[in-house]
Amino acid sequence: MIAKPRTKPISLLKLEALLKRLPEVHPKYSLIKSDYAKQTAGYLGENSLNIL
């Protein structure tokens, strides 16, 4: 079996870039930040399975 390195999904990279550019007083900032947290948790969970 060929083991490919896992890369961050494009959606996660987009959210990272958006959070860097968006001011904290923006009305949608908290919604975007919670989406980013969920996506990051999922990505880290998938990475933890690679170790097993």
DAFEN-V583060 format. One record per helix or strand of 3 or more residues. SS is the DSSP state (alpha for helix, beta for strand). FROM is the first residue (numbers start at 0). TO is the last residue. If there is no record, write none. Layout:
# DAFEN-V583060
SS_FROM_TO, SS_FROM_TO
This chain:
# DAFEN-V583060
alpha_9_20, alpha_28_50
